[in-house]
Amino acid sequence: MLKAILFDVDGTLADTEDAHLQAFNQAFAELNLRWHWTRDLYTDLLGVTGGKERLRHYWQYYEASDYERHTELSVQQRIDLIHTWKNRFYAQRVEQGAVGLRPGIRDLILEASAQGILLGITTTTSPVNIDRLLTEAFDPDWARFFAVIEDGVSAPNKKPDPQVYLQALRHLRLSPDECLVIEDSEKGLLAAWRAGLRCVITPTDFTAKHDFHRAWLVLDDLSDSVQQLQSWQSLFAEPEGRLACQ
């Protein structure tokens, strides 16, 4: 039986990446950096999981001469400062209503919760960004919907490492056969696959060209989420539907 659904956040619950990109560029301008990330560049940088990791990668490979002039301590201090400002600007965008849940996500969460299916958040983003997004989408008590919340603090090994999923399974005391993951990216899919989990992919413009051949299903979005939930439950109930990712 399908007993739990585990959600990634950025790109999955909400199409957040445009807001993150704009917030990064605002932070660069605020700190008088001459950096500017285009949409194409940011799409490439999303291959690096984690905001701070993304900043380090960019600095090291795109601004190499500047990077080499800094000590490790000063590198980390600058990255921490940029990321703090970036999160501040991102929060402002969320609070202004610039970021909303993707189609069908709210209905899926409410319907699955009403049916007693456990829900979880399994992301490498920071807790503060999760809280801001879901407070706006639901209310300050949004965590009542989720039996487990694993994030970039509780699971510091970034996807495609399966840590976030393995920890969620241990917390829920469920086997991979009883859970379904919803992701939007190849690295998220790989993390789920390495934990033995089936994964539904709902790609965004930023991830549409990723390799999703290991996905259980690939859907444009979850607009028909209640009907899709019924379909997933039927597949889980049938022996032939209990497929491992190929």
FIKOLZA-1660 file (N, C-alpha, C; in steps of 0.1 Angstrom, whole numbers, plus 5000, padded with zeros to 4 digits):
% residues 246
   i   px   py   pz ch aa at
   1 5008 4988 5000  A  M  N
   1 5000 5000 5000  A  M CA
   1 5009 5013 5000  A  M  C
   2 5003 5023 4994  A  L  N
   2 5010 5036 4995  A  L CA
   2 5007 5042 5008  A  L  C
   3 5017 5043 5016  A  K  N
   3 5015 5048 5030  A  K CA
   3 5021 5062 5032  A  K  C
   4 5030 5067 5023  A  A  N
   4 5036 5080 5025  A  A CA
   4 5040 5086 5012  A  A  C
   5 5039 5099 5011  A  I  N
   5 5044 5107 5000  A  I CA
   5 5054 5117 5005  A  I  C
   6 5066 5117 4999  A  L  N
   6 5077 5126 5003  A  L CA
   6 5079 5137 4992  A  L  C
   7 5080 5149 4996  A  F  N
   7 5081 5160 4987  A  F CA
   7 5094 5167 4988  A  F  C
   8 5100 5169 4976  A  D  N
   8 5111 5179 4975  A  D CA
   8 5104 5193 4976  A  D  C
   9 5112 5204 4978  A  V  N
   9 5106 5217 4979  A  V CA
   9 5108 5226 4967  A  V  C
  10 5121 5230 4965  A  D  N
  10 5123 5240 4954  A  D CA
  10 5121 5233 4940  A  D  C
  11 5112 5238 4932  A  G  N
  11 5109 5233 4919  A  G CA
  11 5098 5222 4920  A  G  C
  12 5095 5217 4932  A  T  N
  12 5085 5206 4933  A  T CA
  12 5073 5211 4939  A  T  C
  13 5074 5215 4952  A  L  N
  13 5062 5222 4958  A  L CA
  13 5059 5235 4951  A  L  C
  14 5069 5242 4948  A  A  N
  14 5067 5255 4942  A  A CA
  14 5078 5258 4932  A  A  C
  15 5075 5265 4921  A  D  N
  15 5085 5268 4911  A  D CA
  15 5093 5280 4916  A  D  C
  16 5103 5278 4924  A  T  N
  16 5109 5288 4932  A  T CA
  16 5122 5294 4925  A  T  C
  17 5127 5288 4915  A  E  N
  17 5140 5291 4910  A  E CA
  17 5142 5305 4905  A  E  C
  18 5131 5310 4898  A  D  N
  18 5132 5324 4893  A  D CA
  18 5134 5334 4905  A  D  C
  19 5127 5331 4916  A  A  N
  19 5128 5340 4928  A  A CA
  19 5142 5338 4934  A  A  C
  20 5147 5326 4935  A  H  N
  20 5160 5324 4940  A  H CA
  20 5171 5331 4931  A  H  C
  21 5169 5330 4918  A  L  N
  21 5179 5337 4909  A  L CA
  21 5179 5352 4911  A  L  C
  22 5167 5358 4912  A  Q  N
  22 5166 5372 4914  A  Q CA
  22 5172 5376 4928  A  Q  C
  23 5169 5368 4938  A  A  N
  23 5174 5371 4951  A  A CA
  23 5190 5370 4951  A  A  C
  24 5195 5360 4944  A  F  N
  24 5210 5360 4944  A  F CA
  24 5216 5373 4938  A  F  C
  25 5210 5377 4926  A  N  N
  25 5215 5389 4920  A  N CA
  25 5213 5401 4928  A  N  C
  26 5202 5402 4936  A  Q  N
  26 5200 5413 4945  A  Q CA
  26 5211 5413 4956  A  Q  C
  27 5214 5401 4961  A  A  N
  27 5225 5400 4971  A  A CA
  27 5238 5405 4965  A  A  C
  28 5241 5401 4953  A  F  N
  28 5254 5405 4947  A  F CA
  28 5254 5420 4946  A  F  C
  29 5243 5427 4942  A  A  N
  29 5243 5441 4941  A  A CA
  29 5244 5448 4954  A  A  C
  30 5237 5442 4964  A  E  N
  30 5237 5448 4978  A  E CA
  30 5251 5448 4983  A  E  C
  31 5259 5438 4980  A  L  N
  31 5273 5437 4986  A  L CA
  31 5283 5442 4976  A  L  C
  32 5279 5449 4966  A  N  N
  32 5288 5456 4956  A  N CA
  32 5297 5446 4949  A  N  C
  33 5292 5434 4947  A  L  N
  33 5299 5424 4939  A  L CA
  33 5296 5427 4924  A  L  C
  34 5305 5424 4915  A  R  N
  34 5302 5426 4901  A  R CA
  34 5297 5413 4895  A  R  C
  35 5293 5404 4903  A  W  N
  35 5287 5391 4898  A  W CA
  35 5273 5394 4893  A  W  C
  36 5269 5387 4883  A  H  N
  36 5255 5387 4878  A  H CA
  36 5252 5373 4871  A  H  C
  37 5242 5366 4876  A  W  N
  37 5238 5353 4870  A  W CA
  37 5227 5355 4860  A  W  C
  38 5229 5351 4848  A  T  N
  38 5218 5350 4838  A  T CA
  38 5210 5338 4841  A  T  C
  39 5199 5337 4834  A  R  N
  39 5190 5325 4836  A  R CA
  39 5197 5313 4830  A  R  C
  40 5204 5314 4819  A  D  N
  40 5211 5302 4814  A  D CA
  40 5222 5298 4823  A  D  C
  41 5230 5307 4828  A  L  N
  41 5240 5304 4838  A  L CA
  41 5235 5297 4850  A  L  C
  42 5224 5303 4855  A  Y  N
  42 5218 5297 4867  A  Y CA
  42 5212 5283 4865  A  Y  C
  43 5207 5280 4853  A  T  N
  43 5203 5267 4849  A  T CA
  43 5214 5257 4850  A  T  C
  44 5226 5261 4845  A  D  N
  44 5238 5253 4847  A  D CA
  44 5242 5251 4861  A  D  C
  45 5241 5262 4869  A  L  N
  45 5246 5261 4883  A  L CA
  45 5237 5253 4891  A  L  C
  46 5224 5251 4887  A  L  N
  46 5215 5242 4895  A  L CA
  46 5220 5228 4895  A  L  C
  47 5230 5224 4886  A  G  N
  47 5236 5211 4887  A  G CA
  47 5244 5209 4900  A  G  C
  48 5247 5220 4907  A  V  N
  48 5253 5220 4920  A  V CA
  48 5242 5221 4931  A  V  C
  49 5240 5212 4939  A  T  N
  49 5229 5212 4949  A  T CA
  49 5233 5220 4961  A  T  C
  50 5224 5229 4965  A  G  N
  50 5227 5237 4977  A  G CA
  50 5231 5251 4974  A  G  C
  51 5225 5261 4980  A  G  N
  51 5228 5275 4977  A  G CA
  51 5243 5279 4980  A  G  C
  52 5248 5275 4991  A  K  N
  52 5261 5279 4995  A  K CA
  52 5271 5271 4986  A  K  C
  53 5268 5259 4983  A  E  N
  53 5277 5251 4974  A  E CA
  53 5277 5257 4960  A  E  C
  54 5266 5262 4956  A  R  N
  54 5265 5268 4943  A  R CA
  54 5273 5281 4942  A  R  C
  55 5273 5289 4953  A  L  N
  55 5281 5301 4953  A  L CA
  55 5296 5297 4953  A  L  C
  56 5300 5288 4960  A  R  N
  56 5314 5284 4960  A  R CA
  56 5318 5279 4946  A  R  C
  57 5310 5271 4940  A  H  N
  57 5313 5265 4927  A  H CA
  57 5315 5277 4917  A  H  C
  58 5305 5286 4917  A  Y  N
  58 5306 5297 4908  A  Y CA
  58 5319 5305 4910  A  Y  C
  59 5321 5309 4922  A  W  N
  59 5333 5317 4926  A  W CA
  59 5346 5310 4922  A  W  C
  60 5347 5297 4924  A  Q  N
  60 5359 5289 4922  A  Q CA
  60 5362 5287 4907  A  Q  C
  61 5351 5286 4899  A  Y  N
  61 5353 5282 4885  A  Y CA
  61 5350 5294 4875  A  Y  C
  62 5342 5303 4879  A  Y  N
  62 5339 5315 4870  A  Y CA
  62 5346 5327 4874  A  Y  C
  63 5351 5328 4887  A  E  N
  63 5358 5340 4892  A  E CA
  63 5371 5335 4898  A  E  C
  64 5378 5326 4891  A  A  N
  64 5389 5318 4897  A  A CA
  64 5401 5327 4902  A  A  C
  65 5404 5338 4895  A  S  N
  65 5415 5346 4899  A  S CA
  65 5412 5353 4913  A  S  C
  66 5400 5357 4914  A  D  N
  66 5395 5364 4927  A  D CA
  66 5395 5353 4938  A  D  C
  67 5390 5342 4935  A  Y  N
  67 5389 5331 4945  A  Y CA
  67 5402 5327 4951  A  Y  C
  68 5412 5327 4942  A  E  N
  68 5426 5322 4947  A  E CA
  68 5432 5332 4956  A  E  C
  69 5428 5344 4956  A  R  N
  69 5434 5355 4965  A  R CA
  69 5428 5354 4979  A  R  C
  70 5419 5346 4982  A  H  N
  70 5412 5345 4995  A  H CA
  70 5416 5333 5003  A  H  C
  71 5417 5334 5016  A  T  N
  71 5418 5322 5024  A  T CA
  71 5405 5315 5025  A  T  C
  72 5406 5302 5030  A  E  N
  72 5394 5294 5032  A  E CA
  72 5384 5301 5041  A  E  C
  73 5390 5307 5052  A  L  N
  73 5381 5314 5062  A  L CA
  73 5373 5325 5055  A  L  C
  74 5381 5334 5047  A  S  N
  74 5374 5345 5041  A  S CA
  74 5364 5341 5030  A  S  C
  75 5367 5330 5023  A  V  N
  75 5358 5324 5013  A  V CA
  75 5345 5321 5020  A  V  C
  76 5346 5313 5031  A  Q  N
  76 5334 5309 5038  A  Q CA
  76 5326 5320 5044  A  Q  C
  77 5333 5330 5049  A  Q  N
  77 5326 5342 5055  A  Q CA
  77 5318 5349 5044  A  Q  C
  78 5325 5351 5032  A  R  N
  78 5318 5358 5021  A  R CA
  78 5306 5350 5016  A  R  C
  79 5307 5337 5015  A  I  N
  79 5296 5328 5011  A  I CA
  79 5285 5329 5021  A  I  C
  80 5288 5329 5034  A  D  N
  80 5278 5329 5044  A  D CA
  80 5270 5343 5043  A  D  C
  81 5278 5354 5041  A  L  N
  81 5272 5367 5040  A  L CA
  81 5263 5368 5028  A  L  C
  82 5267 5364 5016  A  I  N
  82 5259 5364 5004  A  I CA
  82 5246 5356 5006  A  I  C
  83 5248 5344 5012  A  H  N
  83 5236 5336 5013  A  H CA
  83 5226 5342 5023  A  H  C
  84 5231 5348 5034  A  T  N
  84 5222 5355 5043  A  T CA
  84 5214 5365 5036  A  T  C
  85 5220 5374 5028  A  W  N
  85 5213 5384 5021  A  W CA
  85 5204 5378 5010  A  W  C
  86 5208 5368 5004  A  K  N
  86 5200 5362 4994  A  K CA
  86 5187 5356 5000  A  K  C
  87 5188 5350 5011  A  N  N
  87 5176 5344 5018  A  N CA
  87 5167 5356 5022  A  N  C
  88 5173 5367 5026  A  R  N
  88 5164 5378 5030  A  R CA
  88 5156 5383 5018  A  R  C
  89 5163 5385 5007  A  F  N
  89 5156 5390 4995  A  F CA
  89 5146 5379 4990  A  F  C
  90 5149 5366 4991  A  Y  N
  90 5140 5356 4987  A  Y CA
  90 5127 5356 4996  A  Y  C
  91 5129 5358 5009  A  A  N
  91 5118 5359 5018  A  A CA
  91 5109 5370 5014  A  A  C
  92 5114 5381 5010  A  Q  N
  92 5106 5393 5006  A  Q CA
  92 5097 5389 4994  A  Q  C
  93 5103 5382 4985  A  R  N
  93 5096 5378 4973  A  R CA
  93 5084 5369 4976  A  R  C
  94 5087 5359 4985  A  V  N
  94 5077 5350 4989  A  V CA
  94 5065 5358 4996  A  V  C
  95 5069 5367 5005  A  E  N
  95 5059 5374 5013  A  E CA
  95 5051 5384 5004  A  E  C
  96 5057 5388 4993  A  Q  N
  96 5050 5396 4983  A  Q CA
  96 5041 5388 4974  A  Q  C
  97 5041 5375 4975  A  G  N
  97 5032 5367 4967  A  G CA
  97 5038 5363 4954  A  G  C
  98 5051 5365 4952  A  A  N
  98 5058 5362 4939  A  A CA
  98 5060 5347 4937  A  A  C
  99 5059 5339 4948  A  V  N
  99 5061 5324 4947  A  V CA
  99 5049 5317 4952  A  V  C
 100 5043 5308 4944  A  G  N
 100 5031 5301 4948  A  G CA
 100 5033 5286 4946  A  G  C
 101 5025 5278 4952  A  L  N
 101 5026 5263 4950  A  L CA
 101 5023 5260 4935  A  L  C
 102 5029 5249 4930  A  R  N
 102 5027 5245 4917  A  R CA
 102 5013 5239 4916  A  R  C
 103 5008 5238 4903  A  P  N
 103 4994 5233 4902  A  P CA
 103 4992 5219 4908  A  P  C
 104 4981 5218 4916  A  G  N
 104 4977 5206 4921  A  G CA
 104 4983 5202 4935  A  G  C
 105 4994 5209 4938  A  I  N
 105 5001 5205 4951  A  I CA
 105 4993 5207 4963  A  I  C
 106 4986 5218 4964  A  R  N
 106 4978 5220 4976  A  R CA
 106 4967 5210 4977  A  R  C
 107 4960 5207 4966  A  D  N
 107 4949 5197 4966  A  D CA
 107 4955 5183 4970  A  D  C
 108 4967 5180 4965  A  L  N
 108 4973 5167 4968  A  L CA
 108 4976 5165 4983  A  L  C
 109 4982 5176 4988  A  I  N
 109 4985 5175 5003  A  I CA
 109 4972 5174 5011  A  I  C
 110 4962 5181 5008  A  L  N
 110 4950 5181 5016  A  L CA
 110 4943 5167 5014  A  L  C
 111 4942 5162 5002  A  E  N
 111 4935 5149 4999  A  E CA
 111 4943 5138 5006  A  E  C
 112 4956 5137 5004  A  A  N
 112 4964 5126 5009  A  A CA
 112 4963 5127 5025  A  A  C
 113 4964 5138 5030  A  S  N
 113 4963 5140 5045  A  S CA
 113 4949 5135 5050  A  S  C
 114 4939 5138 5043  A  A  N
 114 4925 5134 5047  A  A CA
 114 4924 5119 5046  A  A  C
 115 4931 5113 5037  A  Q  N
 115 4930 5098 5035  A  Q CA
 115 4940 5091 5045  A  Q  C
 116 4947 5098 5053  A  G  N
 116 4956 5092 5063  A  G CA
 116 4969 5088 5057  A  G  C
 117 4973 5092 5045  A  I  N
 117 4986 5090 5039  A  I CA
 117 4996 5099 5046  A  I  C
 118 5007 5094 5051  A  L  N
 118 5017 5103 5057  A  L CA
 118 5024 5111 5047  A  L  C
 119 5027 5123 5051  A  L  N
 119 5034 5133 5042  A  L CA
 119 5047 5137 5048  A  L  C
 120 5057 5139 5039  A  G  N
 120 5070 5143 5044  A  G CA
 120 5077 5153 5035  A  G  C
 121 5085 5161 5040  A  I  N
 121 5094 5171 5033  A  I CA
 121 5108 5165 5033  A  I  C
 122 5114 5164 5021  A  T  N
 122 5127 5159 5020  A  T CA
 122 5135 5167 5010  A  T  C
 123 5142 5177 5016  A  T  N
 123 5148 5188 5007  A  T CA
 123 5162 5191 5013  A  T  C
 124 5170 5197 5004  A  T  N
 124 5183 5202 5009  A  T CA
 124 5183 5217 5011  A  T  C
 125 5171 5223 5010  A  T  N
 125 5170 5238 5012  A  T CA
 125 5170 5241 5027  A  T  C
 126 5171 5253 5031  A  S  N
 126 5172 5257 5045  A  S CA
 126 5158 5257 5051  A  S  C
 127 5158 5254 5064  A  P  N
 127 5145 5255 5071  A  P CA
 127 5137 5268 5070  A  P  C
 128 5144 5279 5070  A  V  N
 128 5138 5292 5070  A  V CA
 128 5131 5294 5057  A  V  C
 129 5136 5289 5046  A  N  N
 129 5130 5290 5033  A  N CA
 129 5117 5282 5032  A  N  C
 130 5118 5270 5038  A  I  N
 130 5106 5261 5038  A  I CA
 130 5095 5268 5046  A  I  C
 131 5098 5273 5057  A  D  N
 131 5088 5279 5066  A  D CA
 131 5082 5291 5059  A  D  C
 132 5089 5300 5052  A  R  N
 132 5084 5311 5046  A  R CA
 132 5074 5307 5034  A  R  C
 133 5078 5298 5027  A  L  N
 133 5070 5293 5015  A  L CA
 133 5057 5287 5020  A  L  C
 134 5058 5278 5030  A  L  N
 134 5046 5271 5034  A  L CA
 134 5037 5279 5043  A  L  C
 135 5042 5288 5050  A  T  N
 135 5034 5298 5058  A  T CA
 135 5025 5306 5049  A  T  C
 136 5031 5310 5038  A  E  N
 136 5023 5318 5028  A  E CA
 136 5013 5309 5021  A  E  C
 137 5017 5297 5018  A  A  N
 137 5008 5288 5011  A  A CA
 137 4996 5282 5019  A  A  C
 138 4999 5280 5032  A  F  N
 138 4989 5274 5041  A  F CA
 138 4987 5284 5053  A  F  C
 139 4994 5283 5063  A  D  N
 139 4993 5292 5075  A  D CA
 139 5006 5288 5084  A  D  C
 140 5008 5296 5095  A  P  N
 140 5020 5293 5103  A  P CA
 140 5020 5279 5109  A  P  C
 141 5009 5272 5109  A  D  N
 141 5008 5259 5115  A  D CA
 141 5009 5248 5103  A  D  C
 142 5016 5251 5092  A  W  N
 142 5017 5242 5081  A  W CA
 142 5023 5229 5084  A  W  C
 143 5032 5228 5094  A  A  N
 143 5039 5216 5097  A  A CA
 143 5030 5205 5102  A  A  C
 144 5017 5208 5105  A  R  N
 144 5008 5198 5110  A  R CA
 144 5005 5188 5099  A  R  C
 145 5007 5191 5086  A  F  N
 145 5005 5182 5075  A  F CA
 145 5015 5172 5074  A  F  C
 146 5027 5174 5080  A  F  N
 146 5039 5166 5076  A  F CA
 146 5044 5157 5088  A  F  C
 147 5045 5145 5086  A  A  N
 147 5049 5135 5097  A  A CA
 147 5064 5136 5098  A  A  C
 148 5071 5140 5088  A  V  N
 148 5086 5141 5089  A  V CA
 148 5090 5153 5080  A  V  C
 149 5100 5161 5085  A  I  N
 149 5106 5172 5078  A  I CA
 149 5121 5170 5078  A  I  C
 150 5127 5167 5067  A  E  N
 150 5142 5166 5066  A  E CA
 150 5146 5177 5057  A  E  C
 151 5157 5185 5061  A  D  N
 151 5161 5197 5053  A  D CA
 151 5176 5198 5053  A  D  C
 152 5181 5209 5048  A  G  N
 152 5195 5211 5046  A  G CA
 152 5203 5211 5059  A  G  C
 153 5196 5213 5070  A  V  N
 153 5203 5213 5083  A  V CA
 153 5203 5198 5089  A  V  C
 154 5192 5192 5089  A  S  N
 154 5191 5178 5094  A  S CA
 154 5198 5168 5085  A  S  C
 155 5198 5171 5072  A  A  N
 155 5205 5162 5063  A  A CA
 155 5215 5170 5054  A  A  C
 156 5226 5172 5060  A  P  N
 156 5236 5181 5053  A  P CA
 156 5242 5175 5040  A  P  C
 157 5242 5162 5038  A  N  N
 157 5247 5156 5026  A  N CA
 157 5237 5159 5015  A  N  C
 158 5241 5167 5005  A  K  N
 158 5232 5172 4995  A  K CA
 158 5229 5161 4985  A  K  C
 159 5217 5162 4979  A  K  N
 159 5213 5153 4968  A  K CA
 159 5223 5155 4957  A  K  C
 160 5227 5144 4950  A  P  N
 160 5221 5131 4949  A  P CA
 160 5225 5121 4960  A  P  C
 161 5231 5125 4970  A  D  N
 161 5233 5116 4982  A  D CA
 161 5219 5113 4987  A  D  C
 162 5217 5100 4991  A  P  N
 162 5203 5096 4995  A  P CA
 162 5200 5099 5010  A  P  C
 163 5209 5106 5017  A  Q  N
 163 5208 5108 5031  A  Q CA
 163 5194 5113 5035  A  Q  C
 164 5189 5123 5029  A  V  N
 164 5176 5129 5033  A  V CA
 164 5165 5119 5032  A  V  C
 165 5166 5110 5022  A  Y  N
 165 5155 5100 5021  A  Y CA
 165 5157 5089 5030  A  Y  C
 166 5169 5084 5033  A  L  N
 166 5171 5074 5042  A  L CA
 166 5167 5078 5056  A  L  C
 167 5170 5090 5060  A  Q  N
 167 5166 5095 5073  A  Q CA
 167 5150 5096 5074  A  Q  C
 168 5144 5100 5063  A  A  N
 168 5129 5101 5064  A  A CA
 168 5123 5087 5065  A  A  C
 169 5129 5077 5058  A  L  N
 169 5124 5064 5060  A  L CA
 169 5125 5058 5074  A  L  C
 170 5137 5061 5080  A  R  N
 170 5139 5057 5094  A  R CA
 170 5129 5063 5103  A  R  C
 171 5127 5076 5101  A  H  N
 171 5118 5084 5110  A  H CA
 171 5104 5078 5109  A  H  C
 172 5099 5075 5096  A  L  N
 172 5086 5071 5094  A  L CA
 172 5084 5056 5097  A  L  C
 173 5095 5049 5098  A  R  N
 173 5095 5034 5101  A  R CA
 173 5088 5027 5089  A  R  C
 174 5091 5031 5077  A  L  N
 174 5085 5025 5065  A  L CA
 174 5095 5020 5056  A  L  C
 175 5092 5011 5048  A  S  N
 175 5101 5006 5037  A  S CA
 175 5099 5014 5025  A  S  C
 176 5109 5014 5016  A  P  N
 176 5108 5021 5003  A  P CA
 176 5096 5017 4995  A  P  C
 177 5092 5004 4996  A  D  N
 177 5080 4999 4989  A  D CA
 177 5067 5006 4993  A  D  C
 178 5067 5013 5004  A  E  N
 178 5055 5019 5009  A  E CA
 178 5054 5034 5007  A  E  C
 179 5064 5039 5000  A  C  N
 179 5065 5054 4999  A  C CA
 179 5067 5058 4984  A  C  C
 180 5063 5070 4982  A  L  N
 180 5065 5076 4968  A  L CA
 180 5071 5090 4970  A  L  C
 181 5081 5093 4961  A  V  N
 181 5087 5106 4962  A  V CA
 181 5083 5115 4950  A  V  C
 182 5081 5128 4952  A  I  N
 182 5079 5137 4941  A  I CA
 182 5090 5147 4941  A  I  C
 183 5097 5147 4929  A  E  N
 183 5108 5156 4927  A  E CA
 183 5107 5163 4913  A  E  C
 184 5116 5172 4911  A  D  N
 184 5116 5179 4898  A  D CA
 184 5129 5178 4891  A  D  C
 185 5140 5173 4897  A  S  N
 185 5153 5173 4891  A  S CA
 185 5160 5159 4890  A  S  C
 186 5170 5158 4882  A  E  N
 186 5177 5146 4881  A  E CA
 186 5185 5142 4894  A  E  C
 187 5190 5152 4900  A  K  N
 187 5198 5149 4913  A  K CA
 187 5188 5145 4924  A  K  C
 188 5176 5151 4924  A  G  N
 188 5166 5146 4934  A  G CA
 188 5162 5132 4931  A  G  C
 189 5160 5129 4918  A  L  N
 189 5156 5116 4913  A  L CA
 189 5167 5105 4917  A  L  C
 190 5179 5109 4915  A  L  N
 190 5190 5100 4919  A  L CA
 190 5191 5097 4934  A  L  C
 191 5188 5107 4942  A  A  N
 191 5188 5105 4956  A  A CA
 191 5177 5096 4960  A  A  C
 192 5165 5097 4954  A  A  N
 192 5154 5088 4957  A  A CA
 192 5157 5074 4953  A  A  C
 193 5162 5073 4941  A  W  N
 193 5165 5060 4935  A  W CA
 193 5176 5053 4943  A  W  C
 194 5186 5060 4948  A  R  N
 194 5196 5053 4956  A  R CA
 194 5191 5049 4970  A  R  C
 195 5180 5055 4974  A  A  N
 195 5174 5050 4986  A  A CA
 195 5163 5039 4984  A  A  C
 196 5162 5035 4971  A  G  N
 196 5153 5024 4968  A  G CA
 196 5138 5029 4966  A  G  C
 197 5136 5042 4964  A  L  N
 197 5123 5048 4963  A  L CA
 197 5118 5050 4949  A  L  C
 198 5105 5048 4947  A  R  N
 198 5100 5052 4934  A  R CA
 198 5097 5067 4934  A  R  C
 199 5099 5073 4922  A  C  N
 199 5099 5088 4921  A  C CA
 199 5090 5093 4910  A  C  C
 200 5081 5102 4913  A  V  N
 200 5074 5109 4902  A  V CA
 200 5081 5122 4900  A  V  C
 201 5083 5125 4887  A  I  N
 201 5090 5137 4883  A  I CA
 201 5080 5147 4877  A  I  C
 202 5081 5160 4882  A  T  N
 202 5073 5170 4876  A  T CA
 202 5083 5181 4872  A  T  C
 203 5089 5181 4860  A  P  N
 203 5100 5190 4857  A  P CA
 203 5095 5205 4856  A  P  C
 204 5105 5214 4857  A  T  N
 204 5102 5228 4855  A  T CA
 204 5110 5232 4843  A  T  C
 205 5109 5245 4839  A  D  N
 205 5117 5250 4828  A  D CA
 205 5132 5248 4830  A  D  C
 206 5136 5249 4843  A  F  N
 206 5150 5248 4847  A  F CA
 206 5155 5233 4846  A  F  C
 207 5146 5223 4847  A  T  N
 207 5151 5210 4848  A  T CA
 207 5146 5201 4836  A  T  C
 208 5139 5207 4827  A  A  N
 208 5132 5199 4816  A  A CA
 208 5142 5191 4808  A  A  C
 209 5154 5194 4807  A  K  N
 209 5164 5187 4799  A  K CA
 209 5172 5177 4807  A  K  C
 210 5168 5175 4820  A  H  N
 210 5175 5165 4828  A  H CA
 210 5172 5151 4823  A  H  C
 211 5180 5141 4828  A  D  N
 211 5178 5127 4824  A  D CA
 211 5169 5121 4835  A  D  C
 212 5157 5117 4831  A  F  N
 212 5147 5112 4840  A  F CA
 212 5144 5097 4837  A  F  C
 213 5153 5090 4831  A  H  N
 213 5149 5076 4827  A  H CA
 213 5147 5067 4839  A  H  C
 214 5152 5071 4851  A  R  N
 214 5150 5062 4863  A  R CA
 214 5136 5065 4870  A  R  C
 215 5129 5075 4865  A  A  N
 215 5117 5079 4871  A  A CA
 215 5106 5069 4870  A  A  C
 216 5097 5067 4880  A  W  N
 216 5086 5059 4880  A  W CA
 216 5075 5064 4870  A  W  C
 217 5073 5078 4871  A  L  N
 217 5064 5085 4862  A  L CA
 217 5070 5099 4860  A  L  C
 218 5068 5104 4848  A  V  N
 218 5071 5118 4845  A  V CA
 218 5058 5125 4841  A  V  C
 219 5054 5136 4849  A  L  N
 219 5042 5143 4846  A  L CA
 219 5045 5158 4845  A  L  C
 220 5038 5165 4836  A  D  N
 220 5040 5179 4834  A  D CA
 220 5038 5187 4848  A  D  C
 221 5028 5183 4855  A  D  N
 221 5025 5189 4868  A  D CA
 221 5015 5180 4875  A  D  C
 222 5009 5184 4886  A  L  N
 222 5000 5176 4893  A  L CA
 222 4986 5182 4893  A  L  C
 223 4982 5188 4882  A  S  N
 223 4969 5195 4881  A  S CA
 223 4958 5186 4885  A  S  C
 224 4958 5173 4880  A  D  N
 224 4948 5164 4884  A  D CA
 224 4952 5155 4895  A  D  C
 225 4956 5162 4906  A  S  N
 225 4963 5155 4917  A  S CA
 225 4955 5144 4924  A  S  C
 226 4942 5147 4926  A  V  N
 226 4933 5138 4933  A  V CA
 226 4932 5125 4925  A  V  C
 227 4929 5127 4912  A  Q  N
 227 4928 5115 4903  A  Q CA
 227 4942 5108 4902  A  Q  C
 228 4952 5115 4902  A  Q  N
 228 4966 5109 4901  A  Q CA
 228 4968 5101 4914  A  Q  C
 229 4964 5106 4925  A  L  N
 229 4966 5099 4938  A  L CA
 229 4959 5086 4938  A  L  C
 230 4947 5086 4932  A  Q  N
 230 4939 5073 4931  A  Q CA
 230 4946 5063 4922  A  Q  C
 231 4952 5069 4911  A  S  N
 231 4959 5060 4902  A  S CA
 231 4972 5054 4909  A  S  C
 232 4979 5062 4917  A  W  N
 232 4991 5057 4924  A  W CA
 232 4987 5046 4934  A  W  C
 233 4976 5049 4941  A  Q  N
 233 4972 5039 4951  A  Q CA
 233 4968 5026 4944  A  Q  C
 234 4962 5026 4932  A  S  N
 234 4959 5014 4925  A  S CA
 234 4971 5007 4921  A  S  C
 235 4981 5014 4916  A  L  N
 235 4994 5008 4912  A  L CA
 235 5001 5002 4923  A  L  C
 236 5001 5008 4935  A  F  N
 236 5008 5003 4947  A  F CA
 236 5001 4990 4951  A  F  C
 237 4988 4989 4949  A  A  N
 237 4980 4977 4954  A  A CA
 237 4982 4965 4945  A  A  C
 238 4987 4967 4932  A  E  N
 238 4988 4956 4923  A  E CA
 238 5003 4951 4923  A  E  C
 239 5005 4938 4923  A  P  N
 239 5019 4933 4923  A  P CA
 239 5027 4938 4911  A  P  C
 240 5021 4939 4899  A  E  N
 240 5028 4944 4888  A  E CA
 240 5031 4959 4888  A  E  C
 241 5024 4966 4898  A  G  N
 241 5026 4980 4899  A  G CA
 241 5037 4983 4908  A  G  C
 242 5042 4973 4916  A  R  N
 242 5053 4975 4925  A  R CA
 242 5066 4974 4919  A  R  C
 243 5069 4984 4910  A  L  N
 243 5081 4984 4902  A  L CA
 243 5093 4992 4909  A  L  C
 244 5104 4986 4908  A  A  N
 244 5116 4993 4912  A  A CA
 244 5120 5002 4900  A  A  C
 245 5126 5014 4903  A  C  N
 245 5131 5022 4892  A  C CA
 245 5141 5015 4884  A  C  C
 246 5140 5016 4871  A  Q  N
 246 5149 5010 4862  A  Q CA
 246 5160 5019 4858  A  Q  C
% end
